[in-house]
Amino acid sequence: MSTHYTKDHEWIRVDGDVATIGITAYAQEQLGDVVFVELPEVGKVVAAGAEAAVVESVKAASDVFAPVAGTVVEVNAALPDAPETVNSDPEGAGWFMKIKLDGTPSDLMDRAAYDAYLATL
C-alpha cells in the first residue's frame, strides 16, 4: 500500500479498490489548530478534484478535495468530536474518508515528488 499526494495537499493510500484520504502534515501546519471537520455522507459520489469535506482551523476554513473519483464508503466518525486528531496525526489517525475508486487515480505524486513540490512553495 503506497501513499501518494496532490498539489492541494491531500494524501491518498490505495488498498485494492478503496482509497483512504486525508490532508498532509504541510496542510495541517498551514491551517494551524484544526477545530472542526465536516465529512461527506457515506454513499456520496465524488468527482476527482471536487470538494469532498471541509476543515476549519483557528485561521481559516478550507475545502478538502477528492483526489480520485468514486463513492464514499466510510468516514472517520471520530473526527467531528475530536478534530484535534488532524493536528496530532494528519497522515494517520486523522484520515477523513475512504472512497471506493471509480477508475485509476492519476495526477498523483509520490513522497519524493511531493517534497520537491513543497520546496517550490
C-alpha positions in Angstrom: 0.0 0.0 0.0 1.7 3.2 -1.1 0.9 6.8 -0.2 0.5 9.5 -2.9 0.0 13.2 -2.7 -1.8 16.0 -4.6 -0.9 19.7 -5.2 -3.9 20.5 -3.0 -2.0 18.8 -0.1 -4.2 15.7 0.3 -2.7 12.3 0.8 -4.2 9.1 -0.6 -3.5 5.5 0.3 -4.9 2.9 -2.1 -5.7 -0.6 -0.9 -7.3 -2.6 -3.6 -10.2 -0.5 -4.9 -10.6 1.6 -1.8 -8.6 4.8 -1.1 -8.1 6.4 2.3 -7.8 10.2 2.1 -6.7 12.9 4.4 -4.7 16.2 4.5 -0.9 16.3 4.7 1.2 17.5 7.6 2.1 20.5 5.4 -1.6 21.4 5.0 -2.2 21.0 8.8 0.8 23.3 9.5 -0.6 25.9 7.2 -4.1 25.7 8.7 -2.9 25.7 12.3 -5.1 24.1 15.0 -8.0 22.3 13.4 -11.2 22.9 15.4 -13.9 21.5 13.1 -14.2 18.9 10.4 -17.2 18.4 8.1 -17.2 15.0 6.5 -19.2 13.8 3.5 -22.2 11.4 3.8 -21.4 7.7 3.2 -22.8 6.9 -0.2 -21.9 10.3 -1.7 -20.4 10.1 -5.2 -17.5 12.5 -5.7 -15.6 13.5 -8.8 -11.9 13.8 -8.8 -11.0 17.3 -7.8 -14.4 18.1 -6.3 -15.0 19.3 -2.8 -15.4 16.3 -0.5 -15.0 17.7 3.0 -14.4 20.9 4.9 -11.8 21.5 7.6 -11.8 24.6 9.8 -9.0 25.9 11.9 -8.4 28.9 14.1 -7.0 30.6 10.9 -9.4 29.6 8.1 -11.8 27.2 6.6 -10.6 25.1 3.7 -12.1 22.6 1.3 -10.7 19.1 1.1 -10.8 17.9 -2.4 -11.3 14.3 -3.6 -8.1 13.3 -5.4 -10.0 10.4 -7.0 -13.5 9.8 -8.3 -15.7 7.3 -6.5 -18.2 6.7 -3.8 -17.6 7.4 -0.1 -17.8 4.1 1.7 -16.6 5.2 5.2 -15.8 8.4 7.1 -13.7 8.8 10.2 -16.6 9.1 12.6 -14.2 10.1 15.5 -13.2 13.4 13.7 -16.3 15.5 14.3 -15.9 15.0 18.1 -12.1 15.1 18.1 -10.9 17.3 15.2 -7.6 17.8 17.1 -6.7 14.3 15.8 -5.9 16.1 12.5 -3.4 18.2 14.3 -1.6 15.4 16.1 -1.7 12.7 13.3 -2.8 14.2 10.0 -1.3 11.4 7.9 -2.5 8.6 10.1 -5.4 8.6 12.6 -6.6 12.0 11.3 -7.8 10.4 8.0 -11.1 11.9 6.6 -12.8 9.3 4.3 -12.5 6.1 2.3 -13.6 6.1 -1.3 -14.4 3.1 -3.5 -12.5 4.0 -6.6 -14.2 4.6 -9.9 -11.2 4.1 -12.2 -7.5 4.5 -11.7 -6.1 7.6 -9.8 -3.9 9.9 -11.9 -2.0 13.2 -11.3 -0.7 12.0 -8.0 2.9 12.4 -6.7 5.0 10.0 -4.7 6.7 11.3 -1.5 9.9 12.5 -3.3 7.9 14.4 -5.9 5.6 15.9 -3.2 8.7 17.0 -1.1 10.2 18.6 -4.3 6.9 20.4 -4.9 6.8 21.7 -1.4 10.3 23.1 -1.8 8.9 25.4 -4.6 6.2 26.9 -2.4 
